[in-house]
């Protein structure tokens, strides 16, 4: 990375990440946190040393900066979205709207279950999840 990029990484680390010594007897070491506005995410297992925690913070910063700087076109090209997938995604929205409406019925639920288990949808969800573009299931 050039000097400008190093400054960007350092600013990101200071602004959005932190390390914290574990207070848990069973988990000694340093936790790495990602802080975005009022949301705080503890990431991975505790690192044994400050050096490991700082390395992890740096790698996290580099990955997130690269993702943020990727153009929408690059991201879309990564997914190679076919018309069939777009049609299935649109069908999920329509069936969800129908199911939630006053006139919703069992057919919409069955259609949603079928679409969600579809291989093409599952492959797309895996890619989205790998890029951290989906909410985490509760």
C-alpha positions, 0 to 999 in steps of 0.5 A: 500500500502506498503512503496515502493508503497507510494513512487511510488504514490508520484513520480507519483503525483509530475511528472504527476498531478497538482492542480490549483486554478480556476480563473473562478467566476462561478467555484471556487475551484481547478482543477486537471490536468493530464500532459503527455509530452506536453498534459494537461488534466483537469479532472472532476469538480473543487474540493472545497478544496485543500484537496479534490484536493489532494485526487483526485490526489492520487486516479488518481495516484493509478488507473493509476499505477495499470493499467500500472502495469497490464500485457497484459495477464490480460488486454486481459483476462478482455476482453474475446475476442472471435473469432467472435469479432476478425473476426469483428474487422478484417473486420472493418480494411479491409472495412476501407482500401477498403473505403479509396482506389481509388476503395472504394464504398458504400458497404464498407461504409454500411459494416462498419456502420453495423459492428460498430453498432453490439452489440458485437462490442459495448460491446467491445468498452464500455469495452475499453472506460472504461479502457481509451484505446480508443481515445476520440471522437471529 
